[in-house]
Amino acid sequence: MKHSNITTAEQEILEKIGHNILKGDGLEEIISHIFSDILEIIPCDRLDIGLLEENGRRLIIRIVKSDYDPLHLPAGYAADVPGSFIQQAVDTRSPVIYGCNDQPSGASDSELLSLLTAEGITACVIVPVVSDIGVIGTLSCSCRGSNPYLEHHGQLLEKIASLLRYTLEKAYQSDQIEKHYQAYKEMLGFVAHELKSPITSIITLMRTMSDGYYGQIDEKQRDVVRRVIKKAEYLDAMSAQYLNLSRFEGDALVLKRQLVDFIDDIIEASIELIMQQVEERDMKLERDFRGTIFPVYCDPDLIKIVVLNLLNNAIKYGNKKGRLVITIKKLFKMFSLSVWNEGPGFSETEKSRLFKKFSRLETKTLIERKGSGIGLYLSWKIVQLHGGRIFAESKQGSWARFTVELPQYMDFRIAE
């Protein structure tokens, strides 16, 4: 748009606004400064900043500054863009002046203007905020006077929107990240909570059927039922991993440390849970900690998740009829737990991907063995929370070993 002449006084105010934008700490503070300064060049009883989402089909009012109460159109309000005067500003990338008594061009206009009228607003001017990626939001002034806006006011507001573009782009990108993160957490919650219950019911029902509760079945039918149980157990384990991940991602996790016998309460309890899998793969389980008894101050439920993840991986990725060795060593104020297995192992290049979320090794030998890519990431998070470390070693084609080092907290009573 070709701008009309801007006076020296107006230019000084625009430069002041630009300076305040540069030194402002956050969008909220910046908009407050603009609202104070803009009154000298544009009639403004209400200043709004909005961000576009849903591919430009919805505008969310992010911040509102006004010199009156109450607000009927508050921050957080979502306005549909198609068919509205907002769309006119977005499409033309030019200021749009609108009177609240004008004929609405769409249903969203009608509601917007109705809410503004309830605040005593008579007219508004709206301009798009345009960045390198396109129109990302809008800046608008509203007034309770009698149609005070001229084309020149729209041009001045357009100048301010241009000064604001980088700040708003940062806020826009932050909102997009937060939006996708919230969608990700909702997905985790769905998988964890909505799927686990019916899967558990399927397992119970199939086991009951296999035991002949609903009538005798022949060996061929029992074999089919067992395969269904296996598939359901895999899905149940997967949903359990997602449930654990959702706890971490939701920041709802609190360590519940207590003094435990690490061997009996965690290691042997975990071995008991995986022994059936060991026997099914005809693996030889070896313990290298006999006679080692010592207390550990930790969250036993979380550390058990780590141990089970390492054991399950060793079984899943180890060789049939191969060795699986669990080793515990005392260190200085620390102790280490290692799980070693015979198997294809992994290369040095692949090792860097092991503890990343949803990351799986892609060698032909391992990619066929199903996994979520969550277990080692969760293990890393839990070990980090306990002030320890976890690492992996391997001789490709021969073996793999995962080691956890944790504080033993022998002086926990003094620390408390």
Order of alpha helices (4+ residues) and beta strands (2+ residues): alpha-alpha-beta-beta-beta-alpha-beta-alpha-beta-beta-alpha-alpha-alpha-beta-alpha-beta-beta-alpha-beta-beta-alpha-alpha-alpha-beta-beta-alpha
